[in-house]
Amino acid sequence: MTEEPKDTCDVIGSQKTNPSRDKDLAPYIKIKVLFFARARDLTGSTELCLEMPDGSTARDCMNKLLIEFPNLREIYNSMVLALNEEYAPESTILRNKDELAIIPPISGG
Amino acid sequence: MAEEEKVEAEEDLIEILEPSSGPIDLARYVDYVRDPAAGAIATFEGTTRDTFEGKRVVELRYEAYVPMAARRLAAVCAEARAAWPVLRVAVAHRLGTVGVGEASVFVAASAVHRAEAMAACRYVIDEVKASVPIWKKEVYENGEVWKENREFLERREAAVGSVPERKEAACCCGSKVRVDEAATDGKNSAV
């Protein structure tokens, strides 16, 4: 459906009707998604942009990513999310231009 | 200096060292926390091991979500400061390739008395393992693995709860040991 995202902040998940142009009816927000370590290996991408309906949660975003990159399921049960450089639960409601990072199990130290 | 990101909060020195920085200058951090009012300086040096489950480690590569790692480290130092009467805290973590046997992380804390210095030092390294977004890839002769800190998985488990399928994946070695598909065809065979 969409092209394989590259390193740049490509938009995936735009609707065919492109409702983002009709801001009054269906306001959309843009989310920057970052992939690190194993998540980057699995997606082949360091970052991309997601277009989401206003009011979407981090979980909605994650669900979209899992459709786009089914092999992210490998780490879904061990990863966490960070929103704007802070850990955040999946229920967090996103705002336009938020930065959502996929944090696979860390291994610093 | 060569550090990629540097954050100073109160008396804390926090450095995430970029690959070109070379070995950690331990004395720099010890001297940073040195203080005439201090009766103790506690330090922790984390070093890289040469074997994992019998496999010879060729090299280790670290990467970080640098701005978030710096923020987390600053928060961790602040938490240590709130919990114990420490004078100064310094923490450094290397990125990029770290040779076997070298220091990848270093923590130093000073306090009037040793108990507080040691407790704060331990708290900082424990939190680094549990919550600072830094990743280590171990490269073996026949593959490579992104390591996973038990401290992170345990904390995640506690936060997310025990949804059955999640619990299975978050525990123990099932997801811990992984040889990259492209890196080898001898999965788990070399011991």
HADDOCK unambig.tbl for C-alpha pairs under 7 A between the chains (distance, minus, plus):
assign (segid A and resid 37 and name CA) (segid B and resid 135 and name CA) 6.53 0.50 0.50
assign (segid A and resid 38 and name CA) (segid B and resid 146 and name CA) 6.64 0.50 0.50
assign (segid A and resid 77 and name CA) (segid B and resid 166 and name CA) 4.83 0.50 0.50
assign (segid A and resid 77 and name CA) (segid B and resid 169 and name CA) 5.60 0.50 0.50
assign (segid A and resid 77 and name CA) (segid B and resid 170 and name CA) 6.01 0.50 0.50
assign (segid A and resid 78 and name CA) (segid B and resid 153 and name CA) 6.79 0.50 0.50
assign (segid A and resid 78 and name CA) (segid B and resid 169 and name CA) 6.51 0.50 0.50
assign (segid A and resid 78 and name CA) (segid B and resid 170 and name CA) 4.99 0.50 0.50
assign (segid A and resid 85 and name CA) (segid B and resid 68 and name CA) 4.65 0.50 0.50
assign (segid A and resid 86 and name CA) (segid B and resid 68 and name CA) 6.94 0.50 0.50
assign (segid A and resid 105 and name CA) (segid B and resid 148 and name CA) 5.14 0.50 0.50
assign (segid A and resid 105 and name CA) (segid B and resid 149 and name CA) 6.75 0.50 0.50
assign (segid A and resid 105 and name CA) (segid B and resid 152 and name CA) 6.48 0.50 0.50
assign (segid A and resid 105 and name CA) (segid B and resid 153 and name CA) 6.79 0.50 0.50
assign (segid A and resid 106 and name CA) (segid B and resid 133 and name CA) 5.72 0.50 0.50
assign (segid A and resid 106 and name CA) (segid B and resid 134 and name CA) 5.70 0.50 0.50
assign (segid A and resid 106 and name CA) (segid B and resid 135 and name CA) 5.15 0.50 0.50
assign (segid A and resid 106 and name CA) (segid B and resid 148 and name CA) 5.59 0.50 0.50
assign (segid A and resid 106 and name CA) (segid B and resid 149 and name CA) 5.96 0.50 0.50
assign (segid A and resid 106 and name CA) (segid B and resid 152 and name CA) 6.51 0.50 0.50
assign (segid A and resid 107 and name CA) (segid B and resid 129 and name CA) 6.58 0.50 0.50
assign (segid A and resid 107 and name CA) (segid B and resid 134 and name CA) 5.99 0.50 0.50
assign (segid A and resid 107 and name CA) (segid B and resid 135 and name CA) 4.55 0.50 0.50
assign (segid A and resid 107 and name CA) (segid B and resid 136 and name CA) 5.30 0.50 0.50
assign (segid A and resid 107 and name CA) (segid B and resid 147 and name CA) 5.46 0.50 0.50
assign (segid A and resid 107 and name CA) (segid B and resid 148 and name CA) 4.91 0.50 0.50
assign (segid A and resid 107 and name CA) (segid B and resid 149 and name CA) 4.87 0.50 0.50
assign (segid A and resid 108 and name CA) (segid B and resid 128 and name CA) 6.55 0.50 0.50
assign (segid A and resid 108 and name CA) (segid B and resid 129 and name CA) 5.62 0.50 0.50
assign (segid A and resid 108 and name CA) (segid B and resid 134 and name CA) 4.67 0.50 0.50
assign (segid A and resid 108 and name CA) (segid B and resid 135 and name CA) 5.28 0.50 0.50
assign (segid A and resid 108 and name CA) (segid B and resid 136 and name CA) 6.12 0.50 0.50
assign (segid A and resid 109 and name CA) (segid B and resid 46 and name CA) 6.10 0.50 0.50
assign (segid A and resid 109 and name CA) (segid B and resid 104 and name CA) 6.41 0.50 0.50
assign (segid A and resid 109 and name CA) (segid B and resid 105 and name CA) 5.56 0.50 0.50
assign (segid A and resid 109 and name CA) (segid B and resid 128 and name CA) 6.50 0.50 0.50
assign (segid A and resid 109 and name CA) (segid B and resid 129 and name CA) 5.78 0.50 0.50
